[in-house]
Amino acid sequence: MSDLPVPDPLSDVLRNVKLTGALFFCVDATSPWGVMVPHASEFGPIILPRAQHIVSYHIVLEGSGYASVPGFAPQLFNAGDVIVFPHADPYAMLSRPGGSPEFSADETLQFFRDMAAGTLPFVVTEGGGGAERAKFVCGFLGCDARPFNPLLSTLPRLLHLKRPPDAGCDFLDRLIDLTLAEAQAGRAGGECIRLGLSELIFIEVVRRYLAGLGTGEVGWLAGLRDPSVGRALALLHKCPAFAWTLEELARQTGMSRSVLAERFAHLVGYPPMQYLAQWRMQMAARLLGDGTTKIATIGEAVGYASEAAFSRSFKKITGVSPAAWRGRVFASGAHEAGGQIARKKIV
């Protein structure tokens, strides 16, 4: 075990929660403009039917505006800022606080249908035709939220990354430039390229958020930044099927049991062994949905000596048996396959 390379837990999580580009486009708006986006449970089935969860993000290229979710005051954003809505909340993006949205809820859902069907251009225009303009890229991603997505749990309801005043052209700018250039080229396969770039852009946004966390922050990402807890997380992700004990994890991180347990729980929100159990179930859920591998084999792959022990743990955490979980995934896949015939995308 010790000879294996230590993995990157963030990459490990993103793979196992099946981060997938769902929709990606650019808005060119003139004042007054405004959009009210409903809860993702309403438009998620339109843009990515099999996704458990939808994350929305917006990168402001020009101009300014206000973003808000229910229960929070609107936040001013400017060119270069990134706005992320990680928790599927309904949200508003407006040219001014208290402004009226341009589209009703039904019209917004119809917009998503048209965009998902490929009948709208990559750059869409909206607004009242005034002199003030705003331009922003809109990305929508699907991922698993269940049984366990530690990344989602650590993100705020509205994540606002502000552009540093002295920032030059960086990696995120290059990704955006490449996306816009690909949209203008109009080449075959362009939609797949743009959706792939939308995933990369979101990952870079998360990395920026991670880099900007303060010393007093808590959550899974804060745990990654902590040298000792980050080491423990890396070990658990490197060998999740290993018969870990708190004693062994503490020994390999160079900490006492009590200090590791306290610091890990404080930052990550779970004791180490509970975190491991949750992560094993997320891995198992992905394997259950990916094919027809025997349940006993999946249980062994995530650290359980018998199918019965694995099934008990899986049901305790998810509320359903592994077989029932697999049945639900396959049923949703059949539903999506039927829906794709009616909404073939145009590249």
Short mmCIF file of the C-alpha atoms (twelve columns), coordinates in Angstrom:
data_MODEL
# 
_entry.id   MODEL 
# 
loop_
_atom_site.group_PDB 
_atom_site.id 
_atom_site.type_symbol 
_atom_site.label_atom_id 
_atom_site.label_alt_id 
_atom_site.label_comp_id 
_atom_site.label_asym_id 
_atom_site.label_seq_id 
_atom_site.Cartn_x 
_atom_site.Cartn_y 
_atom_site.Cartn_z 
_atom_site.pdbx_PDB_model_num 
ATOM 1   C CA . MET A 1   0.000   0.000   0.000   1 
ATOM 2   C CA . SER A 2   2.722   2.482   0.932   1 
ATOM 3   C CA . ASP A 3   4.358   2.137   -2.518  1 
ATOM 4   C CA . LEU A 4   1.262   3.368   -4.355  1 
ATOM 5   C CA . PRO A 5   1.180   7.012   -5.436  1 
ATOM 6   C CA . VAL A 6   -0.852  9.304   -3.195  1 
ATOM 7   C CA . PRO A 7   -3.874  10.439  -5.236  1 
ATOM 8   C CA . ASP A 8   -5.478  13.820  -5.619  1 
ATOM 9   C CA . PRO A 9   -8.704  13.522  -3.577  1 
ATOM 10  C CA . LEU A 10  -10.387 16.360  -5.505  1 
ATOM 11  C CA . SER A 11  -9.875  14.544  -8.814  1 
ATOM 12  C CA . ASP A 12  -10.992 11.303  -7.166  1 
ATOM 13  C CA . VAL A 13  -14.244 12.904  -5.997  1 
ATOM 14  C CA . LEU A 14  -14.941 14.551  -9.363  1 
ATOM 15  C CA . ARG A 15  -14.523 11.195  -11.122 1 
ATOM 16  C CA . ASN A 16  -16.706 9.279   -8.702  1 
ATOM 17  C CA . VAL A 17  -19.564 11.792  -8.632  1 
ATOM 18  C CA . LYS A 18  -19.610 11.702  -12.463 1 
ATOM 19  C CA . LEU A 19  -19.236 15.402  -13.193 1 
ATOM 20  C CA . THR A 20  -20.764 15.918  -16.643 1 
ATOM 21  C CA . GLY A 21  -21.306 18.961  -18.826 1 
ATOM 22  C CA . ALA A 22  -25.017 19.478  -19.447 1 
ATOM 23  C CA . LEU A 23  -25.433 22.847  -21.146 1 
ATOM 24  C CA . PHE A 24  -23.121 25.714  -22.034 1 
ATOM 25  C CA . PHE A 25  -23.879 29.020  -23.754 1 
ATOM 26  C CA . CYS A 26  -23.169 32.755  -23.719 1 
ATOM 27  C CA . VAL A 27  -25.599 35.596  -22.954 1 
ATOM 28  C CA . ASP A 28  -25.212 39.089  -24.444 1 
ATOM 29  C CA . ALA A 29  -27.602 41.357  -22.512 1 
ATOM 30  C CA . THR A 30  -28.583 45.021  -22.719 1 
ATOM 31  C CA . SER A 31  -30.175 46.949  -19.848 1 
ATOM 32  C CA . PRO A 32  -32.544 46.419  -18.282 1 
ATOM 33  C CA . TRP A 33  -32.120 42.649  -18.207 1 
ATOM 34  C CA . GLY A 34  -32.983 39.940  -15.757 1 
ATOM 35  C CA . VAL A 35  -33.563 36.231  -15.449 1 
ATOM 36  C CA . MET A 36  -35.169 34.148  -12.731 1 
ATOM 37  C CA . VAL A 37  -34.050 30.522  -12.893 1 
ATOM 38  C CA . PRO A 38  -36.286 27.986  -11.109 1 
ATOM 39  C CA . HIS A 39  -35.089 25.212  -8.840  1 
ATOM 40  C CA . ALA A 40  -32.901 22.801  -10.783 1 
ATOM 41  C CA . SER A 41  -35.384 19.988  -10.161 1 
ATOM 42  C CA . GLU A 42  -37.598 21.737  -12.730 1 
ATOM 43  C CA . PHE A 43  -35.091 22.162  -15.562 1 
ATOM 44  C CA . GLY A 44  -32.627 19.369  -14.729 1 
ATOM 45  C CA . PRO A 45  -34.752 16.679  -16.411 1 
ATOM 46  C CA . ILE A 46  -34.745 18.836  -19.550 1 
ATOM 47  C CA . ILE A 47  -31.006 19.362  -19.910 1 
ATOM 48  C CA . LEU A 48  -29.601 16.168  -18.357 1 
ATOM 49  C CA . PRO A 49  -32.304 13.632  -17.453 1 
ATOM 50  C CA . ARG A 50  -30.079 11.116  -15.663 1 
ATOM 51  C CA . ALA A 51  -28.289 13.609  -13.441 1 
ATOM 52  C CA . GLN A 52  -29.088 13.510  -9.744  1 
ATOM 53  C CA . HIS A 53  -28.049 17.121  -9.290  1 
ATOM 54  C CA . ILE A 54  -27.407 20.251  -11.362 1 
ATOM 55  C CA . VAL A 55  -24.797 22.911  -10.612 1 
ATOM 56  C CA . SER A 56  -25.056 26.307  -12.366 1 
ATOM 57  C CA . TYR A 57  -22.194 28.743  -12.824 1 
ATOM 58  C CA . HIS A 58  -21.729 32.046  -14.658 1 
ATOM 59  C CA . ILE A 59  -18.532 33.822  -15.685 1 
ATOM 60  C CA . VAL A 60  -18.939 37.548  -16.247 1 
ATOM 61  C CA . LEU A 61  -17.072 38.702  -19.358 1 
ATOM 62  C CA . GLU A 62  -18.348 42.285  -19.517 1 
ATOM 63  C CA . GLY A 63  -20.527 44.635  -17.464 1 
ATOM 64  C CA . SER A 64  -22.053 44.047  -14.051 1 
ATOM 65  C CA . GLY A 65  -25.229 42.935  -12.321 1 
ATOM 66  C CA . TYR A 66  -26.673 41.360  -9.185  1 
ATOM 67  C CA . ALA A 67  -27.036 37.691  -8.233  1 
ATOM 68  C CA . SER A 68  -29.163 36.289  -5.437  1 
ATOM 69  C CA . VAL A 69  -30.709 33.174  -3.950  1 
ATOM 70  C CA . PRO A 70  -33.750 33.173  -1.636  1 
ATOM 71  C CA . GLY A 71  -32.962 34.380  1.851   1 
ATOM 72  C CA . PHE A 72  -29.796 36.297  0.928   1 
ATOM 73  C CA . ALA A 73  -29.244 39.887  -0.160  1 
ATOM 74  C CA . PRO A 74  -28.298 40.397  -3.834  1 
ATOM 75  C CA . GLN A 75  -24.554 40.465  -4.504  1 
ATOM 76  C CA . LEU A 76  -22.991 42.843  -7.004  1 
ATOM 77  C CA . PHE A 77  -20.798 41.153  -9.601  1 
ATOM 78  C CA . ASN A 78  -18.433 42.709  -12.122 1 
ATOM 79  C CA . ALA A 79  -16.458 41.686  -15.182 1 
ATOM 80  C CA . GLY A 80  -14.114 38.810  -14.398 1 
ATOM 81  C CA . ASP A 81  -16.178 37.528  -11.453 1 
ATOM 82  C CA . VAL A 82  -17.552 34.000  -11.250 1 
ATOM 83  C CA . ILE A 83  -20.945 33.172  -9.730  1 
ATOM 84  C CA . VAL A 84  -21.736 29.555  -8.787  1 
ATOM 85  C CA . PHE A 85  -25.050 28.129  -7.543  1 
ATOM 86  C CA . PRO A 86  -23.970 24.689  -6.247  1 
ATOM 87  C CA . HIS A 87  -27.127 23.547  -4.471  1 
ATOM 88  C CA . ALA A 88  -29.824 23.633  -7.184  1 
ATOM 89  C CA . ASP A 89  -31.497 26.681  -5.575  1 
ATOM 90  C CA . PRO A 90  -33.747 28.957  -7.600  1 
ATOM 91  C CA . TYR A 91  -31.785 32.113  -8.307  1 
ATOM 92  C CA . ALA A 92  -31.919 35.511  -9.971  1 
ATOM 93  C CA . MET A 93  -29.422 37.432  -12.063 1 
ATOM 94  C CA . LEU A 94  -30.548 41.015  -12.690 1 
ATOM 95  C CA . SER A 95  -29.117 44.234  -14.052 1 
ATOM 96  C CA . ARG A 96  -30.317 45.992  -10.892 1 
ATOM 97  C CA . PRO A 97  -31.724 44.846  -7.520  1 
ATOM 98  C CA . GLY A 98  -35.476 44.445  -7.565  1 
ATOM 99  C CA . GLY A 99  -35.625 44.451  -11.361 1 
ATOM 100 C CA . SER A 100 -38.152 42.411  -13.255 1 
ATOM 101 C CA . PRO A 101 -37.141 39.213  -15.037 1 
ATOM 102 C CA . GLU A 102 -37.516 39.194  -18.789 1 
ATOM 103 C CA . PHE A 103 -39.047 35.719  -18.894 1 
ATOM 104 C CA . SER A 104 -41.687 33.973  -16.842 1 
ATOM 105 C CA . ALA A 105 -40.912 30.619  -15.228 1 
ATOM 106 C CA . ASP A 106 -42.633 28.788  -18.090 1 
ATOM 107 C CA . GLU A 107 -40.695 30.815  -20.673 1 
ATOM 108 C CA . THR A 108 -37.431 30.062  -18.891 1 
ATOM 109 C CA . LEU A 109 -38.167 26.337  -19.007 1 
ATOM 110 C CA . GLN A 110 -38.990 26.640  -22.698 1 
ATOM 111 C CA . PHE A 111 -35.650 28.365  -23.207 1 
ATOM 112 C CA . PHE A 112 -33.910 25.369  -21.626 1 
ATOM 113 C CA . ARG A 113 -35.859 23.022  -23.902 1 
ATOM 114 C CA . ASP A 114 -34.853 24.982  -26.988 1 
ATOM 115 C CA . MET A 115 -31.222 25.242  -25.907 1 
ATOM 116 C CA . ALA A 116 -31.025 21.525  -25.073 1 
ATOM 117 C CA . ALA A 117 -32.576 20.696  -28.456 1 
ATOM 118 C CA . GLY A 118 -29.888 22.710  -30.238 1 
ATOM 119 C CA . THR A 119 -32.297 25.169  -31.831 1 
ATOM 120 C CA . LEU A 120 -30.698 28.269  -30.277 1 
ATOM 121 C CA . PRO A 121 -27.285 29.782  -31.085 1 
ATOM 122 C CA . PHE A 122 -24.358 29.590  -28.664 1 
ATOM 123 C CA . VAL A 123 -24.644 33.356  -28.055 1 
ATOM 124 C CA . VAL A 124 -28.171 34.421  -27.085 1 
ATOM 125 C CA . THR A 125 -29.310 38.019  -26.712 1 
ATOM 126 C CA . GLU A 126 -31.730 39.424  -24.174 1 
ATOM 127 C CA . GLY A 127 -32.674 42.634  -22.401 1 
ATOM 128 C CA . GLY A 128 -34.332 45.941  -23.096 1 
ATOM 129 C CA . GLY A 129 -31.907 47.434  -25.612 1 
ATOM 130 C CA . GLY A 130 -30.386 50.039  -23.273 1 
ATOM 131 C CA . ALA A 131 -26.858 51.389  -23.434 1 
ATOM 132 C CA . GLU A 132 -25.453 49.333  -20.558 1 
ATOM 133 C CA . ARG A 133 -24.372 45.841  -21.545 1 
ATOM 134 C CA . ALA A 134 -23.418 42.657  -19.760 1 
ATOM 135 C CA . LYS A 135 -21.984 39.498  -21.232 1 
ATOM 136 C CA . PHE A 136 -21.557 36.238  -19.376 1 
ATOM 137 C CA . VAL A 137 -20.926 32.568  -20.035 1 
ATOM 138 C CA . CYS A 138 -23.448 30.175  -18.490 1 
ATOM 139 C CA . GLY A 139 -22.495 26.608  -17.596 1 
ATOM 140 C CA . PHE A 140 -24.711 23.836  -16.248 1 
ATOM 141 C CA . LEU A 141 -23.217 20.587  -14.982 1 
ATOM 142 C CA . GLY A 142 -24.660 17.326  -13.774 1 
ATOM 143 C CA . CYS A 143 -23.238 15.240  -10.933 1 
ATOM 144 C CA . ASP A 144 -24.191 12.763  -8.243  1 
ATOM 145 C CA . ALA A 145 -25.252 14.230  -4.918  1 
ATOM 146 C CA . ARG A 146 -26.067 10.855  -3.319  1 
ATOM 147 C CA . PRO A 147 -25.008 8.845   -1.472  1 
ATOM 148 C CA . PHE A 148 -22.082 11.159  -0.691  1 
ATOM 149 C CA . ASN A 149 -20.605 14.169  -2.437  1 
ATOM 150 C CA . PRO A 150 -18.165 15.869  -0.054  1 
ATOM 151 C CA . LEU A 151 -17.408 18.655  -2.529  1 
ATOM 152 C CA . LEU A 152 -21.015 19.871  -2.728  1 
ATOM 153 C CA . SER A 153 -21.355 19.820  1.047   1 
ATOM 154 C CA . THR A 154 -18.441 22.251  1.432   1 
ATOM 155 C CA . LEU A 155 -19.641 24.906  -1.038  1 
ATOM 156 C CA . PRO A 156 -21.852 27.868  -0.026  1 
ATOM 157 C CA . ARG A 157 -25.288 28.401  -1.538  1 
ATOM 158 C CA . LEU A 158 -23.936 31.289  -3.595  1 
ATOM 159 C CA . LEU A 159 -20.234 31.140  -4.365  1 
ATOM 160 C CA . HIS A 160 -18.932 34.515  -5.583  1 
ATOM 161 C CA . LEU A 161 -15.322 34.599  -6.721  1 
ATOM 162 C CA . LYS A 162 -14.171 38.145  -7.352  1 
ATOM 163 C CA . ARG A 163 -11.606 38.949  -9.998  1 
ATOM 164 C CA . PRO A 164 -8.396  40.354  -8.453  1 
ATOM 165 C CA . PRO A 165 -7.827  43.917  -9.694  1 
ATOM 166 C CA . ASP A 166 -4.287  43.104  -10.874 1 
ATOM 167 C CA . ALA A 167 -5.113  39.766  -12.502 1 
ATOM 168 C CA . GLY A 168 -3.607  39.203  -15.916 1 
ATOM 169 C CA . CYS A 169 -4.464  36.557  -18.481 1 
ATOM 170 C CA . ASP A 170 -4.472  33.229  -16.634 1 
ATOM 171 C CA . PHE A 171 -5.539  29.614  -17.104 1 
ATOM 172 C CA . LEU A 172 -9.250  30.366  -16.673 1 
ATOM 173 C CA . ASP A 173 -9.052  33.156  -19.267 1 
ATOM 174 C CA . ARG A 174 -7.407  30.782  -21.732 1 
ATOM 175 C CA . LEU A 175 -10.128 28.180  -21.199 1 
ATOM 176 C CA . ILE A 176 -12.820 30.808  -21.829 1 
ATOM 177 C CA . ASP A 177 -11.036 32.118  -24.932 1 
ATOM 178 C CA . LEU A 178 -10.761 28.586  -26.276 1 
ATOM 179 C CA . THR A 179 -14.463 28.004  -25.634 1 
ATOM 180 C CA . LEU A 180 -15.513 31.189  -27.424 1 
ATOM 181 C CA . ALA A 181 -13.196 30.436  -30.342 1 
ATOM 182 C CA . GLU A 182 -14.625 26.928  -30.654 1 
ATOM 183 C CA . ALA A 183 -18.175 28.313  -30.656 1 
ATOM 184 C CA . GLN A 184 -17.334 30.726  -33.459 1 
ATOM 185 C CA . ALA A 185 -15.585 28.042  -35.535 1 
ATOM 186 C CA . GLY A 186 -18.787 26.027  -35.939 1 
ATOM 187 C CA . ARG A 187 -16.940 22.770  -36.576 1 
ATOM 188 C CA . ALA A 188 -18.384 19.277  -36.254 1 
ATOM 189 C CA . GLY A 189 -18.140 18.025  -32.679 1 
ATOM 190 C CA . GLY A 190 -18.136 21.557  -31.338 1 
ATOM 191 C CA . GLU A 191 -20.829 20.897  -28.763 1 
ATOM 192 C CA . CYS A 192 -18.853 18.038  -27.205 1 
ATOM 193 C CA . ILE A 193 -15.757 20.236  -27.057 1 
ATOM 194 C CA . ARG A 194 -17.681 23.069  -25.375 1 
ATOM 195 C CA . LEU A 195 -19.261 20.785  -22.793 1 
ATOM 196 C CA . GLY A 196 -15.873 19.294  -21.987 1 
ATOM 197 C CA . LEU A 197 -14.437 22.779  -21.598 1 
ATOM 198 C CA . SER A 198 -17.326 23.717  -19.317 1 
ATOM 199 C CA . GLU A 199 -16.271 20.914  -16.956 1 
ATOM 200 C CA . LEU A 200 -12.666 22.135  -16.995 1 
ATOM 201 C CA . ILE A 201 -13.789 25.688  -16.293 1 
ATOM 202 C CA . PHE A 202 -15.811 24.569  -13.268 1 
ATOM 203 C CA . ILE A 203 -12.888 22.546  -11.914 1 
ATOM 204 C CA . GLU A 204 -10.616 25.576  -12.254 1 
ATOM 205 C CA . VAL A 205 -13.210 27.678  -10.397 1 
ATOM 206 C CA . VAL A 206 -13.218 25.135  -7.544  1 
ATOM 207 C CA . ARG A 207 -9.418  25.216  -7.454  1 
ATOM 208 C CA . ARG A 208 -9.516  29.003  -7.151  1 
ATOM 209 C CA . TYR A 209 -12.014 28.784  -4.339  1 
ATOM 210 C CA . LEU A 210 -9.799  26.223  -2.594  1 
ATOM 211 C CA . ALA A 211 -6.731  28.445  -2.981  1 
ATOM 212 C CA . GLY A 212 -8.572  31.424  -1.493  1 
ATOM 213 C CA . LEU A 213 -9.899  29.718  1.646   1 
ATOM 214 C CA . GLY A 214 -8.971  31.463  4.878   1 
ATOM 215 C CA . THR A 215 -7.290  29.776  7.831   1 
ATOM 216 C CA . GLY A 216 -10.497 29.730  9.859   1 
ATOM 217 C CA . GLU A 217 -12.636 27.984  7.226   1 
ATOM 218 C CA . VAL A 218 -14.062 24.511  7.716   1 
ATOM 219 C CA . GLY A 219 -15.385 21.902  5.289   1 
ATOM 220 C CA . TRP A 220 -14.000 19.205  3.045   1 
ATOM 221 C CA . LEU A 221 -11.931 21.599  0.931   1 
ATOM 222 C CA . ALA A 222 -10.494 23.162  4.076   1 
ATOM 223 C CA . GLY A 223 -9.544  19.651  5.154   1 
ATOM 224 C CA . LEU A 224 -7.638  19.187  1.905   1 
ATOM 225 C CA . ARG A 225 -5.582  22.308  2.648   1 
ATOM 226 C CA . ASP A 226 -4.664  21.175  6.150   1 
ATOM 227 C CA . PRO A 227 -1.347  19.248  5.988   1 
ATOM 228 C CA . SER A 228 -2.332  16.507  8.434   1 
ATOM 229 C CA . VAL A 229 -5.999  16.106  7.545   1 
ATOM 230 C CA . GLY A 230 -5.169  16.431  3.855   1 
ATOM 231 C CA . ARG A 231 -2.681  13.578  4.257   1 
ATOM 232 C CA . ALA A 232 -5.338  11.464  5.977   1 
ATOM 233 C CA . LEU A 233 -7.849  12.172  3.209   1 
ATOM 234 C CA . ALA A 234 -5.262  11.261  0.572   1 
ATOM 235 C CA . LEU A 235 -4.558  7.949   2.307   1 
ATOM 236 C CA . LEU A 236 -8.245  7.055   2.571   1 
ATOM 237 C CA . HIS A 237 -8.755  7.872   -1.107  1 
ATOM 238 C CA . LYS A 238 -5.620  5.982   -2.123  1 
ATOM 239 C CA . CYS A 239 -6.762  2.686   -0.550  1 
ATOM 240 C CA . PRO A 240 -10.453 2.908   0.374   1 
ATOM 241 C CA . ALA A 241 -10.758 -0.893  0.560   1 
ATOM 242 C CA . PHE A 242 -7.923  -1.203  3.091   1 
ATOM 243 C CA . ALA A 243 -8.966  -2.312  6.593   1 
ATOM 244 C CA . TRP A 244 -8.349  1.117   8.084   1 
ATOM 245 C CA . THR A 245 -8.485  1.784   11.788  1 
ATOM 246 C CA . LEU A 246 -8.114  5.129   13.464  1 
ATOM 247 C CA . GLU A 247 -4.863  3.863   14.984  1 
ATOM 248 C CA . GLU A 248 -3.367  2.957   11.601  1 
ATOM 249 C CA . LEU A 249 -4.491  6.200   9.962   1 
ATOM 250 C CA . ALA A 250 -3.008  8.210   12.845  1 
ATOM 251 C CA . ARG A 251 0.257   6.286   12.611  1 
ATOM 252 C CA . GLN A 252 0.593   7.002   8.875   1 
ATOM 253 C CA . THR A 253 -0.187  10.692  9.324   1 
ATOM 254 C CA . GLY A 254 2.166   11.113  12.267  1 
ATOM 255 C CA . MET A 255 -0.540  12.221  14.684  1 
ATOM 256 C CA . SER A 256 -2.092  10.867  17.830  1 
ATOM 257 C CA . ARG A 257 -5.493  9.193   17.534  1 
ATOM 258 C CA . SER A 258 -7.242  11.882  19.557  1 
ATOM 259 C CA . VAL A 259 -5.701  14.826  17.703  1 
ATOM 260 C CA . LEU A 260 -6.409  13.309  14.285  1 
ATOM 261 C CA . ALA A 261 -9.995  12.411  15.193  1 
ATOM 262 C CA . GLU A 262 -10.706 15.863  16.611  1 
ATOM 263 C CA . ARG A 263 -9.073  17.847  13.796  1 
ATOM 264 C CA . PHE A 264 -10.517 15.674  11.022  1 
ATOM 265 C CA . ALA A 265 -14.059 15.939  12.414  1 
ATOM 266 C CA . HIS A 266 -13.703 19.692  12.977  1 
ATOM 267 C CA . LEU A 267 -12.591 20.417  9.404   1 
ATOM 268 C CA . VAL A 268 -14.330 17.738  7.347   1 
ATOM 269 C CA . GLY A 269 -17.495 17.384  9.416   1 
ATOM 270 C CA . TYR A 270 -17.233 13.611  9.928   1 
ATOM 271 C CA . PRO A 271 -14.976 11.380  12.015  1 
ATOM 272 C CA . PRO A 272 -12.407 9.636   9.791   1 
ATOM 273 C CA . MET A 273 -14.015 6.178   9.812   1 
ATOM 274 C CA . GLN A 274 -17.472 7.607   9.149   1 
ATOM 275 C CA . TYR A 275 -16.055 9.580   6.227   1 
ATOM 276 C CA . LEU A 276 -14.495 6.377   4.870   1 
ATOM 277 C CA . ALA A 277 -17.789 4.496   5.140   1 
ATOM 278 C CA . GLN A 278 -19.632 7.271   3.283   1 
ATOM 279 C CA . TRP A 279 -16.977 7.447   0.558   1 
ATOM 280 C CA . ARG A 280 -17.028 3.678   0.075   1 
ATOM 281 C CA . MET A 281 -20.769 3.862   -0.567  1 
ATOM 282 C CA . GLN A 282 -20.300 6.606   -3.148  1 
ATOM 283 C CA . MET A 283 -17.758 4.442   -4.967  1 
ATOM 284 C CA . ALA A 284 -20.102 1.476   -4.757  1 
ATOM 285 C CA . ALA A 285 -23.023 3.502   -6.101  1 
ATOM 286 C CA . ARG A 286 -20.972 4.506   -9.133  1 
ATOM 287 C CA . LEU A 287 -19.978 0.888   -9.777  1 
ATOM 288 C CA . LEU A 288 -23.576 -0.263  -9.385  1 
ATOM 289 C CA . GLY A 289 -24.677 2.218   -12.015 1 
ATOM 290 C CA . ASP A 290 -21.846 1.601   -14.453 1 
ATOM 291 C CA . GLY A 291 -22.585 -2.000  -15.388 1 
ATOM 292 C CA . THR A 292 -23.564 -5.488  -14.322 1 
ATOM 293 C CA . THR A 293 -20.667 -6.321  -11.987 1 
ATOM 294 C CA . LYS A 294 -21.815 -8.703  -9.264  1 
ATOM 295 C CA . ILE A 295 -22.796 -7.020  -6.025  1 
ATOM 296 C CA . ALA A 296 -20.402 -9.207  -4.031  1 
ATOM 297 C CA . THR A 297 -17.542 -8.127  -6.302  1 
ATOM 298 C CA . ILE A 298 -18.416 -4.466  -5.799  1 
ATOM 299 C CA . GLY A 299 -18.582 -4.962  -2.056  1 
ATOM 300 C CA . GLU A 300 -15.135 -6.556  -2.058  1 
ATOM 301 C CA . ALA A 301 -13.768 -3.700  -4.198  1 
ATOM 302 C CA . VAL A 302 -14.788 -1.143  -1.555  1 
ATOM 303 C CA . GLY A 303 -13.584 -3.093  1.460   1 
ATOM 304 C CA . TYR A 304 -16.248 -5.614  2.530   1 
ATOM 305 C CA . ALA A 305 -15.448 -9.285  3.004   1 
ATOM 306 C CA . SER A 306 -18.983 -10.507 2.334   1 
ATOM 307 C CA . GLU A 307 -21.942 -9.441  0.236   1 
ATOM 308 C CA . ALA A 308 -24.163 -9.485  3.332   1 
ATOM 309 C CA . ALA A 309 -21.923 -7.051  5.217   1 
ATOM 310 C CA . PHE A 310 -21.717 -4.751  2.214   1 
ATOM 311 C CA . SER A 311 -25.486 -4.810  1.659   1 
ATOM 312 C CA . ARG A 312 -26.158 -3.983  5.307   1 
ATOM 313 C CA . SER A 313 -23.792 -1.004  5.220   1 
ATOM 314 C CA . PHE A 314 -25.096 0.212   1.878   1 
ATOM 315 C CA . LYS A 315 -28.719 0.112   3.018   1 
ATOM 316 C CA . LYS A 316 -27.850 1.778   6.328   1 
ATOM 317 C CA . ILE A 317 -26.334 4.765   4.513   1 
ATOM 318 C CA . THR A 318 -28.552 5.001   1.412   1 
ATOM 319 C CA . GLY A 319 -31.842 3.585   2.687   1 
ATOM 320 C CA . VAL A 320 -32.072 0.994   -0.107  1 
ATOM 321 C CA . SER A 321 -30.315 -2.245  -1.007  1 
ATOM 322 C CA . PRO A 322 -27.574 -2.329  -3.656  1 
ATOM 323 C CA . ALA A 323 -29.899 -4.200  -6.019  1 
ATOM 324 C CA . ALA A 324 -32.625 -1.600  -5.582  1 
ATOM 325 C CA . TRP A 325 -30.130 1.215   -6.191  1 
ATOM 326 C CA . ARG A 326 -28.972 -0.435  -9.406  1 
ATOM 327 C CA . GLY A 327 -32.577 -0.921  -10.506 1 
ATOM 328 C CA . ARG A 328 -33.337 2.766   -10.036 1 
ATOM 329 C CA . VAL A 329 -30.261 3.797   -12.031 1 
ATOM 330 C CA . PHE A 330 -31.137 1.491   -14.919 1 
ATOM 331 C CA . ALA A 331 -34.769 2.664   -14.876 1 
ATOM 332 C CA . SER A 332 -33.701 6.299   -15.163 1 
ATOM 333 C CA . GLY A 333 -31.343 5.333   -17.999 1 
ATOM 334 C CA . ALA A 334 -34.190 3.720   -19.930 1 
ATOM 335 C CA . HIS A 335 -36.267 6.851   -19.429 1 
ATOM 336 C CA . GLU A 336 -33.468 9.019   -20.774 1 
ATOM 337 C CA . ALA A 337 -32.958 6.790   -23.820 1 
ATOM 338 C CA . GLY A 338 -36.582 7.220   -24.781 1 
ATOM 339 C CA . GLY A 339 -36.431 10.970  -24.260 1 
ATOM 340 C CA . GLN A 340 -33.361 11.415  -26.438 1 
ATOM 341 C CA . ILE A 341 -35.307 10.433  -29.537 1 
ATOM 342 C CA . ALA A 342 -37.565 13.431  -29.077 1 
ATOM 343 C CA . ARG A 343 -34.836 15.913  -28.302 1 
ATOM 344 C CA . LYS A 344 -31.947 15.128  -30.622 1 
ATOM 345 C CA . LYS A 345 -29.303 17.806  -30.367 1 
ATOM 346 C CA . ILE A 346 -28.090 19.745  -33.355 1 
ATOM 347 C CA . VAL A 347 -24.331 20.385  -33.489 1 
# 
